Amino acid sequence: MENHVFLAVLAAALLHAGWNLVVKIGLNRVSTVLLLALVQALIVLPILPFVAQPVPASWSWIVAAAILHTGYKVFLVQAYAHADLSQAYPLARGTAPLIITAVSVASLGVAFEPVSLLAILSISAGILLMAVKGSADGRMKGKALFYALGTAGFTASYTLVDGIGARIAETPSGFILWMVLGDAVGMVAYAAWTRGRSAFPALLLAWKTGIAAGAMSLGSYWIAIWAFTQAPIALVAALRESSILFAVIIAALILREPVSGWRWASAIAIAIGVALMKL
C-alpha cells in the first residue's frame, strides 16, 4: 500500500472513531442511523453536479451497495437491541476483514504477502478480543450472535461491492454520492415502516450533532471508497478498522474514561497490525 493511501485510510479511521464518539445524542438507534443517512444525503445533493458521473455498467453495483448499506444499519440496530455495544460492534467489525480476505483469495484471485495476511489477522484479533471481553461471561448467544454475525456479513458484502463497483464506475466520488442517496431512501423507508411518522420529528432535536457526525461519517467512507480503487480491498478494510484503536486512545487521553487491561491489549494487537501493513 502506497504511503499516501495508507495515511489517507488512517485519517478515515480517525474520522470514523470521531463520529462514533460524537453520536451520543439521546435518540433511539433507529433515529440515530436515520439522522446520519439524511444528513449525508443533504450534503451530497449539492455536490453531485460537480463530480464525474458513474458509467452505465456500474448502476447495478450502486443499487446493490445502497441496499447492503441499509441492511447493515438495520442489522446493527438489531444487534444493539440484543447485545451490548461493546460486544456487538467489535464482533461485527472484527469478523468482516477476515471474510473479505477469504473471498478476495478464493473468488477474486487476490494474492497477499504473508506480512499483509499477518497484519489483517492481528487487527481482526485485536478487535475480536474486545468482543470476547465485552461482557461478564464473554459470550453471545441466540439473536445477539445472529445479528452481530449478520452485521459482519453485510459489512463484508458492502465493502466488496463498493470496492468493485467504484472501480467499474471509474469515479469513486460519483459512486459513493449516488450510493449515499440510495441508502438514505432505504433508511427513510425502514424508519417509516418500523416507527411511522414518529421517527422524524425527533430528528430536529439533534440536527446540530447530526451534521457533525454525518459529515465525519461521509468523509471517512468517501476516503475508503477512493482507497478501494488504489489498494487491495481487504487491506483497506482491515486498516480502516483501526478506528477502534483511535477510539480507545481518545477515550483514555481526552475523555478520561477508564480503559481496562484487555482493551489496551486489544489496542496493542491492532497497532501491531497497522505497523505490519507498512513493512
Secondary structure in CASP SS format (residue, H / E / C, confidence):
PFRMAT SS
TARGET T0000
AUTHOR 0000-0000-0000
METHOD secondary structure of the structure
MODEL  1
M C 1.00
E C 1.00
N H 1.00
H H 1.00
V H 1.00
F H 1.00
L H 1.00
A H 1.00
V H 1.00
L H 1.00
A H 1.00
A H 1.00
A H 1.00
L H 1.00
L H 1.00
H H 1.00
A H 1.00
G H 1.00
W H 1.00
N H 1.00
L H 1.00
V H 1.00
V C 1.00
K C 1.00
I C 1.00
G C 1.00
L C 1.00
N C 1.00
R H 1.00
V H 1.00
S H 1.00
T H 1.00
V H 1.00
L H 1.00
L H 1.00
L H 1.00
A H 1.00
L H 1.00
V H 1.00
Q H 1.00
A H 1.00
L H 1.00
I H 1.00
V H 1.00
L C 1.00
P C 1.00
I C 1.00
L H 1.00
P H 1.00
F H 1.00
V C 1.00
A C 1.00
Q C 1.00
P C 1.00
V C 1.00
P H 1.00
A H 1.00
S H 1.00
W H 1.00
S H 1.00
W H 1.00
I H 1.00
V H 1.00
A H 1.00
A H 1.00
A H 1.00
I H 1.00
L H 1.00
H H 1.00
T H 1.00
G H 1.00
Y H 1.00
K H 1.00
V H 1.00
F H 1.00
L H 1.00
V H 1.00
Q H 1.00
A H 1.00
Y H 1.00
A H 1.00
H H 1.00
A C 1.00
D C 1.00
L H 1.00
S H 1.00
Q H 1.00
A H 1.00
Y H 1.00
P H 1.00
L H 1.00
A H 1.00
R H 1.00
G H 1.00
T H 1.00
A H 1.00
P H 1.00
L H 1.00
I H 1.00
I H 1.00
T H 1.00
A H 1.00
V H 1.00
S H 1.00
V H 1.00
A H 1.00
S C 1.00
L C 1.00
G C 1.00
V C 1.00
A C 1.00
F C 1.00
E C 1.00
P H 1.00
V H 1.00
S H 1.00
L H 1.00
L H 1.00
A H 1.00
I H 1.00
L H 1.00
S H 1.00
I H 1.00
S H 1.00
A H 1.00
G H 1.00
I H 1.00
L H 1.00
L H 1.00
M H 1.00
A H 1.00
V H 1.00
K C 1.00
G C 1.00
S C 1.00
A C 1.00
D C 1.00
G C 1.00
R C 1.00
M C 1.00
K C 1.00
G H 1.00
K H 1.00
A H 1.00
L H 1.00
F H 1.00
Y H 1.00
A H 1.00
L H 1.00
G H 1.00
T H 1.00
A H 1.00
G H 1.00
F H 1.00
T H 1.00
A H 1.00
S H 1.00
Y H 1.00
T H 1.00
L H 1.00
V H 1.00
D H 1.00
G H 1.00
I H 1.00
G H 1.00
A H 1.00
R H 1.00
I H 1.00
A H 1.00
E C 1.00
T C 1.00
P H 1.00
S H 1.00
G H 1.00
F H 1.00
I H 1.00
L H 1.00
W H 1.00
M H 1.00
V H 1.00
L H 1.00
G H 1.00
D H 1.00
A H 1.00
V H 1.00
G H 1.00
M H 1.00
V H 1.00
A H 1.00
Y H 1.00
A H 1.00
A H 1.00
W H 1.00
T H 1.00
R H 1.00
G H 1.00
R H 1.00
S H 1.00
A H 1.00
F C 1.00
P H 1.00
A H 1.00
L H 1.00
L H 1.00
L H 1.00
A H 1.00
W H 1.00
K H 1.00
T H 1.00
G H 1.00
I H 1.00
A H 1.00
A H 1.00
G H 1.00
A H 1.00
M H 1.00
S H 1.00
L H 1.00
G H 1.00
S H 1.00
Y H 1.00
W H 1.00
I H 1.00
A H 1.00
I H 1.00
W H 1.00
A H 1.00
F H 1.00
T C 1.00
Q C 1.00
A C 1.00
P C 1.00
I H 1.00
A H 1.00
L H 1.00
V H 1.00
A H 1.00
A H 1.00
L H 1.00
R H 1.00
E C 1.00
S C 1.00
S H 1.00
I H 1.00
L H 1.00
F H 1.00
A H 1.00
V H 1.00
I H 1.00
I H 1.00
A H 1.00
A H 1.00
L H 1.00
I C 1.00
L C 1.00
R C 1.00
E C 1.00
P C 1.00
V C 1.00
S C 1.00
G H 1.00
W H 1.00
R H 1.00
W H 1.00
A H 1.00
S H 1.00
A H 1.00
I H 1.00
A H 1.00
I H 1.00
A H 1.00
I H 1.00
G H 1.00
V H 1.00
A H 1.00
L H 1.00
M C 1.00
K C 1.00
L C 1.00
END
